[in-house]
Amino acid sequence: MAQLNRQDCERMDVDDPLAGFREEFALPEDTVYLNGNSLGAMPKKAMAQVQQTVVNEWGKDLIKSWNVHDWFHLPQRLGDRLATVIGASSGEVLVTDSTGINLFKVLSAALTIQPERTKIVMEGSNFPTDNYTAQGLVKLLGDRHEIIFAEEEAIVEAIDDSVAVVCLTQVHYKSGRVLDMKAITEKTQACGAVSVWDLCHSAGAMNVDLNGCNVDFAVGCTYKYLNGGAGSPGFLFAAKRHHGKALQPLTGWWGHKAPFAFDRDYTPADGIDQMLSGTQPIVSLALTEVGLDIATRADMSLVRRKSQQLGDLFIRLVEQLCGDYGFQLASPKDADRRGSQVALAHESGYAIMQALISRGIIGDYRAPDTLRFGFAPLYVSYADIWDAVSQLKDIMQNEVWKQEEFNRRLAVT
């Protein structure tokens, strides 16, 4: 295979149909940002939105903004916009709360559909919040339920007619491995169980078709590939066939049928609104809309294609430039089985990543040995990939990572 150089990557950028989106983000100079799988870059319009929401709406219109600017329906309005990105219909998605809280809500609702069943199938190696949330719910329910942890091919084997819910993440947070949502959901429902999918590492980076796969419930976040800002609200999806039947237990006033009647007793709202709980974080929701505006204008087929090409390029360049330094590919090499990130395993992964970050190559590290590189197709260029791997080669060749400053553990990795 012919050796690549930076000019080859620059030519790929010239032919990139998504290149224009890069100008919509406020990216620091001399930085290659490969961590959009953890926190997306800031859209340039975010500051104008802060000005509008905080200074004009909150500052001038005060409490009138609930009506004048329709703050009250932001979760539904943003949910309908997001629905177009994840293959859902209007009235099936809310942007609200955090991913963990939303998982608690939809997992609780899902368990009511087959109340005589007690097993929940999950993938134990995936992001811990999902596991922790499920464990907390099981404990709250009196340990009547059992979580079955399975990996890879064993996931499908674990699904049978004793299972109540199958709760999985479409793209593995560490390796980037993609699960077959359609096939697993079909097996789940054929066994009479309910599907719950976590879209944190897929929404906004690849084609997601919840209704095409007949998914029952889903959750996700907006601060990664949807560029909603640090700690921006999560989202949840509930298929319309479950509205009014599978109810969630965090029955706050926003989920009431008539919230401003202030009744003593709870009556669930019709439709997706029952999945709401308390008063919403309006400033965060308003910022989330800026990122969603960009995502809804992007062709997800083109986004997915570029993400695969970026990942393939990264893998090829690591092999070409860094093949002698002990890195192991910890992601699927097949782009169809990989999300919008590539993981490399190395025993000194933490220090190597810190050295990269010191040079403006921003990825992250996941214990015990994984360097993660995320490729947000709307603002990562092919030349960025060349620059990142070139710096990685220099750090390894000159043993820069051995310096003491790069081996001191920080609170956030």
C-alpha positions as CSV (number, residue, x, y, z in Angstrom):
1,M,0.0,0.0,0.0
2,A,1.4,3.4,-1.0
3,Q,2.6,5.7,1.8
4,L,0.4,8.7,2.6
5,N,1.6,12.3,3.2
6,R,0.0,15.5,4.4
7,Q,-0.8,16.6,0.9
8,D,-2.9,13.5,0.3
9,C,-4.9,14.5,3.4
10,E,-5.3,18.1,2.2
11,R,-6.7,16.8,-1.1
12,M,-9.3,14.8,0.8
13,D,-10.3,18.0,2.6
14,V,-10.8,19.8,-0.7
15,D,-13.2,17.1,-1.8
16,D,-15.1,17.0,1.5
17,P,-18.8,17.9,1.1
18,L,-19.1,18.7,4.8
19,A,-16.1,21.0,5.0
20,G,-18.2,24.1,5.2
21,F,-19.6,23.1,8.6
22,R,-16.1,23.6,10.2
23,E,-16.6,27.4,10.0
24,E,-19.6,27.1,12.3
25,F,-17.5,26.1,15.2
26,A,-15.2,28.2,17.5
27,L,-12.1,25.9,17.4
28,P,-8.9,27.2,19.0
29,E,-6.0,27.8,16.8
30,D,-3.1,25.3,16.9
31,T,-5.5,22.6,18.3
32,V,-6.6,19.4,16.8
33,Y,-9.7,18.4,18.6
34,L,-10.3,14.7,18.6
35,N,-12.5,14.5,21.7
36,G,-16.0,15.3,20.3
37,N,-17.0,11.9,21.4
38,S,-16.8,13.2,25.0
39,L,-17.6,17.0,24.6
40,G,-18.4,18.6,21.3
41,A,-16.9,21.8,20.1
42,M,-18.7,25.1,20.7
43,P,-20.8,26.4,17.9
44,K,-20.0,30.1,17.1
45,K,-23.7,31.0,17.5
46,A,-23.7,29.8,21.1
47,M,-22.6,33.1,22.6
48,A,-25.4,35.0,20.7
49,Q,-27.9,32.4,22.1
50,V,-26.6,33.0,25.6
51,Q,-27.1,36.7,25.1
52,Q,-30.6,36.2,23.8
53,T,-31.7,33.8,26.6
54,V,-29.9,35.3,29.6
55,V,-29.9,39.1,28.8
56,N,-33.0,39.5,26.7
57,E,-35.4,36.8,27.8
58,W,-34.5,36.2,31.4
59,G,-33.1,39.7,32.1
60,K,-35.8,41.8,30.4
61,D,-38.9,39.6,30.0
62,L,-38.3,37.8,33.3
63,I,-41.1,35.3,34.1
64,K,-43.1,36.4,31.1
65,S,-40.6,34.4,29.0
66,W,-42.4,31.1,29.9
67,N,-45.2,32.3,27.6
68,V,-43.6,35.1,25.5
69,H,-40.6,32.9,24.4
70,D,-42.4,29.6,25.0
71,W,-39.8,28.3,27.5
72,F,-42.4,25.8,28.7
73,H,-42.4,23.7,25.6
74,L,-38.6,23.7,24.9
75,P,-38.2,20.0,25.8
76,Q,-40.9,19.0,23.2
77,R,-39.8,21.5,20.6
78,L,-36.1,20.4,20.8
79,G,-37.3,16.7,20.9
80,D,-39.1,17.1,17.7
81,R,-36.0,18.6,16.0
82,L,-33.8,15.8,17.4
83,A,-36.3,13.2,16.2
84,T,-35.3,13.8,12.6
85,V,-31.7,12.9,13.4
86,I,-32.4,9.6,15.2
87,G,-35.2,8.2,13.1
88,A,-38.1,9.0,15.4
89,S,-41.4,10.7,14.8
90,S,-42.8,14.0,16.2
91,G,-44.1,13.5,19.7
92,E,-41.7,10.7,20.6
93,V,-38.6,12.5,21.8
94,L,-38.0,14.9,24.7
95,V,-34.8,16.8,25.5
96,T,-34.7,16.8,29.2
97,D,-32.7,15.8,32.4
98,S,-29.5,13.7,32.2
99,T,-28.9,10.4,30.5
100,G,-28.8,8.6,33.8
101,I,-32.1,10.0,35.0
102,N,-33.7,9.3,31.6
103,L,-32.4,5.8,31.7
104,F,-34.0,5.3,35.1
105,K,-37.3,6.6,33.8
106,V,-37.4,4.5,30.6
107,L,-36.0,1.3,32.2
108,S,-38.7,1.6,34.9
109,A,-41.4,2.1,32.3
110,A,-40.1,-0.8,30.3
111,L,-40.2,-3.2,33.3
112,T,-43.9,-2.5,33.6
113,I,-44.6,-4.0,30.2
114,Q,-43.7,-7.5,31.2
115,P,-44.2,-7.3,35.0
116,E,-44.0,-11.1,35.6
117,R,-40.4,-11.2,34.1
118,T,-37.4,-10.2,36.2
119,K,-34.3,-10.3,34.0
120,I,-32.5,-7.3,32.5
121,V,-29.8,-8.0,29.9
122,M,-26.9,-5.5,29.7
123,E,-23.4,-5.2,28.5
124,G,-21.2,-5.0,31.6
125,S,-18.2,-3.5,29.9
126,N,-20.0,-0.4,28.7
127,F,-20.2,3.1,30.3
128,P,-20.8,2.5,34.0
129,T,-23.6,4.9,34.5
130,D,-26.1,2.6,32.7
131,N,-25.1,-0.3,34.9
132,Y,-25.1,1.8,38.1
133,T,-28.5,3.2,37.3
134,A,-30.0,-0.3,36.6
135,Q,-28.4,-1.6,39.8
136,G,-29.9,1.2,41.8
137,L,-33.3,0.6,40.3
138,V,-33.1,-3.2,41.0
139,K,-32.2,-2.4,44.6
140,L,-35.1,0.0,44.9
141,L,-37.4,-2.7,43.6
142,G,-36.3,-5.0,46.4
143,D,-33.8,-7.1,44.5
144,R,-36.6,-9.0,42.7
145,H,-35.0,-8.3,39.4
146,E,-31.7,-9.7,38.1
147,I,-29.2,-8.1,35.8
148,I,-27.6,-10.4,33.3
149,F,-24.3,-9.0,32.0
150,A,-23.1,-10.3,28.6
151,E,-20.5,-9.3,26.0
152,E,-20.3,-9.6,22.2
153,E,-22.0,-12.7,20.7
154,A,-23.2,-13.7,24.2
155,I,-25.6,-10.8,24.2
156,V,-27.9,-12.3,21.7
157,E,-27.5,-15.8,23.4
158,A,-28.6,-14.3,26.7
159,I,-32.0,-13.1,25.3
160,D,-34.8,-15.5,25.8
161,D,-38.4,-15.6,27.0
162,S,-37.4,-15.1,30.6
163,V,-36.0,-11.6,29.9
164,A,-38.0,-8.5,30.6
165,V,-35.7,-5.8,29.1
166,V,-32.6,-5.7,27.0
167,C,-30.7,-2.5,27.7
168,L,-27.7,-1.8,25.4
169,T,-25.5,1.0,24.0
170,Q,-25.4,1.2,20.2
171,V,-21.7,2.3,20.1
172,H,-19.4,1.1,22.9
173,Y,-17.9,4.1,24.7
174,K,-14.4,2.7,24.9
175,S,-13.8,0.6,21.8
176,G,-16.4,2.3,19.5
177,R,-17.8,-1.1,18.5
178,V,-21.3,-0.9,17.0
179,L,-24.0,-3.3,17.9
180,D,-26.6,-4.4,15.3
181,M,-29.6,-2.5,16.6
182,K,-32.1,-3.9,14.2
183,A,-31.1,-7.6,14.6
184,I,-30.9,-7.4,18.4
185,T,-34.2,-5.6,18.7
186,E,-35.9,-8.2,16.5
187,K,-34.5,-11.0,18.7
188,T,-35.5,-9.1,21.9
189,Q,-39.1,-8.6,20.7
190,A,-39.4,-12.1,19.3
191,C,-38.8,-13.3,22.9
192,G,-41.4,-10.9,24.2
193,A,-38.9,-8.5,25.8
194,V,-38.6,-4.8,25.6
195,S,-35.7,-2.9,24.0
196,V,-33.9,0.1,25.5
197,W,-31.0,1.7,23.6
198,D,-28.4,4.2,24.7
199,L,-27.4,6.5,21.8
200,C,-24.8,8.7,23.5
201,H,-22.0,7.8,21.1
202,S,-24.1,7.5,18.0
203,A,-26.6,10.3,17.8
204,G,-25.3,13.0,15.5
205,A,-22.4,10.9,14.3
206,M,-24.1,8.1,12.3
207,N,-27.4,7.0,10.9
208,V,-29.8,6.0,13.7
209,D,-33.3,4.7,12.7
210,L,-35.2,4.0,15.9
211,N,-38.6,3.5,14.3
212,G,-37.1,1.6,11.4
213,C,-35.6,-0.8,14.0
214,N,-38.9,-0.8,16.0
215,V,-37.1,0.2,19.1
216,D,-39.2,0.6,22.3
217,F,-37.2,3.2,24.3
218,A,-33.9,5.1,23.9
219,V,-31.8,7.6,25.8
220,G,-28.8,9.7,24.9
221,C,-26.9,12.9,25.5
222,T,-26.6,16.2,23.6
223,Y,-23.1,17.3,24.6
224,K,-21.1,15.0,22.4
225,Y,-21.7,14.9,18.6
226,L,-24.8,17.2,19.0
227,N,-22.6,20.0,20.4
228,G,-25.0,21.2,23.1
229,G,-22.4,22.3,25.6
230,A,-20.9,20.9,28.8
231,G,-23.6,19.1,30.8
232,S,-26.3,20.0,28.3
233,P,-29.5,18.0,28.8
234,G,-30.0,14.4,27.8
235,F,-32.9,13.1,25.7
236,L,-35.3,10.2,25.7
237,F,-37.4,8.4,23.2
238,A,-40.6,6.4,23.8
239,A,-42.3,4.8,20.9
240,K,-45.9,6.0,20.5
241,R,-47.3,2.5,21.1
242,H,-46.2,2.7,24.7
243,H,-47.6,6.2,25.5
244,G,-50.1,6.1,28.3
245,K,-49.3,2.5,29.0
246,A,-45.7,2.2,30.2
247,L,-45.4,5.0,32.7
248,Q,-42.3,6.3,34.5
249,P,-42.2,6.7,38.3
250,L,-40.5,10.2,38.7
251,T,-44.0,11.8,38.5
252,G,-43.2,15.5,38.8
253,W,-45.5,18.3,38.0
254,W,-44.2,18.8,34.5
255,G,-45.4,15.3,33.7
256,H,-48.9,16.0,35.0
257,K,-51.9,16.1,32.7
258,A,-52.7,19.6,33.8
259,P,-49.6,21.0,35.6
260,F,-51.1,24.5,36.2
261,A,-54.3,23.0,37.8
262,F,-52.0,22.2,40.8
263,D,-54.1,19.2,41.7
264,R,-53.1,17.3,44.9
265,D,-52.9,13.9,43.1
266,Y,-51.0,12.9,40.1
267,T,-52.6,12.3,36.7
268,P,-50.2,11.4,33.9
269,A,-50.0,13.6,30.9
270,D,-51.0,12.2,27.5
271,G,-48.3,11.2,25.2
272,I,-44.5,11.8,25.6
273,D,-45.1,14.6,28.2
274,Q,-45.5,12.0,30.9
275,M,-41.8,11.4,30.7
276,L,-41.1,14.8,32.1
277,S,-40.5,15.4,35.8
278,G,-39.5,18.8,37.2
279,T,-38.8,22.3,35.9
280,Q,-36.3,22.3,33.1
281,P,-32.9,24.0,32.8
282,I,-33.9,26.7,30.3
283,V,-30.4,28.2,29.6
284,S,-28.9,24.8,28.9
285,L,-31.9,23.8,26.7
286,A,-31.5,27.1,24.7
287,L,-27.8,26.4,24.1
288,T,-28.7,22.8,23.0
289,E,-30.8,24.2,20.3
290,V,-27.8,25.8,18.6
291,G,-26.1,22.4,18.3
292,L,-29.3,20.8,17.1
293,D,-29.7,23.4,14.4
294,I,-26.4,22.3,12.9
295,A,-27.1,18.6,13.3
296,T,-30.4,18.8,11.6
297,R,-28.9,20.6,8.6
298,A,-26.2,17.9,8.1
299,D,-26.8,14.9,5.9
300,M,-26.3,12.0,8.3
301,S,-25.3,9.7,5.4
302,L,-22.5,12.0,4.5
303,V,-21.6,12.4,8.2
304,R,-21.3,8.7,8.6
305,R,-19.3,8.2,5.5
306,K,-16.8,10.8,6.6
307,S,-16.5,9.5,10.1
308,Q,-15.6,6.1,8.7
309,Q,-13.1,7.6,6.3
310,L,-11.5,9.6,9.2
311,G,-11.2,6.5,11.3
312,D,-9.8,4.4,8.4
313,L,-7.2,7.2,7.8
314,F,-6.2,7.4,11.4
315,I,-5.7,3.6,11.6
316,R,-3.7,3.5,8.4
317,L,-1.4,6.4,9.5
318,V,-0.8,4.9,12.9
319,E,0.3,1.7,11.2
320,Q,2.4,3.7,8.8
321,L,4.1,6.1,11.3
322,C,3.8,4.4,14.7
323,G,3.9,0.7,13.9
324,D,7.0,0.1,16.1
325,Y,5.8,1.7,19.3
326,G,3.6,-1.0,20.9
327,F,0.1,0.3,20.0
328,Q,-2.7,-2.2,19.7
329,L,-5.9,-1.4,17.8
330,A,-8.7,-1.7,20.4
331,S,-11.5,-0.8,17.9
332,P,-12.9,-2.9,15.1
333,K,-10.9,-2.3,11.9
334,D,-14.0,-2.8,9.8
335,A,-15.5,0.7,9.5
336,D,-19.1,-0.7,9.4
337,R,-18.6,-2.1,12.9
338,R,-17.0,1.0,14.3
339,G,-18.6,4.2,15.5
340,S,-17.0,7.7,15.0
341,Q,-13.9,7.0,17.2
342,V,-10.8,4.8,17.3
343,A,-9.2,3.4,20.5
344,L,-5.6,2.4,20.8
345,A,-4.3,0.3,23.7
346,H,-0.9,1.0,25.2
347,E,0.5,0.2,28.7
348,S,1.6,3.9,29.0
349,G,-1.6,5.2,27.5
350,Y,-2.2,7.9,30.1
351,A,1.2,9.6,29.8
352,I,1.1,9.4,26.0
353,M,-2.3,11.1,25.9
354,Q,-1.1,13.8,28.3
355,A,1.9,14.5,26.1
356,L,-0.4,14.7,23.1
357,I,-2.7,17.2,24.9
358,S,0.3,19.4,25.8
359,R,0.9,19.7,22.0
360,G,-2.7,20.6,21.3
361,I,-3.8,17.2,20.1
362,I,-6.9,16.6,22.3
363,G,-8.1,13.1,22.8
364,D,-8.7,11.3,26.1
365,Y,-7.8,8.3,28.2
366,R,-9.9,5.5,29.6
367,A,-8.5,3.1,32.2
368,P,-6.7,0.8,32.2
369,D,-4.8,1.4,28.9
370,T,-7.0,3.0,26.3
371,L,-6.3,6.2,24.3
372,R,-9.5,7.4,22.6
373,F,-9.7,9.5,19.5
374,G,-13.1,10.8,18.4
375,F,-13.8,12.1,14.9
376,A,-16.6,14.6,14.8
377,P,-17.1,14.8,11.0
378,L,-18.5,18.3,11.0
379,Y,-15.3,20.0,12.2
380,V,-12.5,17.4,12.1
381,S,-10.5,17.5,8.9
382,Y,-8.4,14.9,7.2
383,A,-5.3,17.1,7.6
384,D,-6.1,17.1,11.4
385,I,-5.6,13.3,11.4
386,W,-2.2,13.6,9.7
387,D,-1.1,16.3,12.3
388,A,-2.3,14.2,15.2
389,V,-0.5,11.0,14.2
390,S,2.6,12.9,13.3
391,Q,2.7,14.4,16.8
392,L,2.1,10.9,18.2
393,K,5.1,9.6,16.2
394,D,7.4,12.4,17.5
395,I,6.3,11.8,21.1
396,M,7.0,8.1,20.9
397,Q,10.2,8.5,18.9
398,N,11.7,10.9,21.4
399,E,10.1,9.3,24.5
400,V,8.5,12.6,25.4
401,W,5.8,10.7,27.3
402,K,8.3,9.6,29.9
403,Q,8.6,13.1,31.4
404,E,7.3,13.3,34.9
405,E,4.7,16.0,34.2
406,F,2.8,13.6,31.9
407,N,2.7,10.8,34.4
408,R,1.0,12.7,37.2
409,R,-2.7,11.6,37.3
410,L,-5.3,14.4,37.0
411,A,-8.8,14.2,38.4
412,V,-10.4,13.9,35.0
413,T,-8.8,11.7,32.4
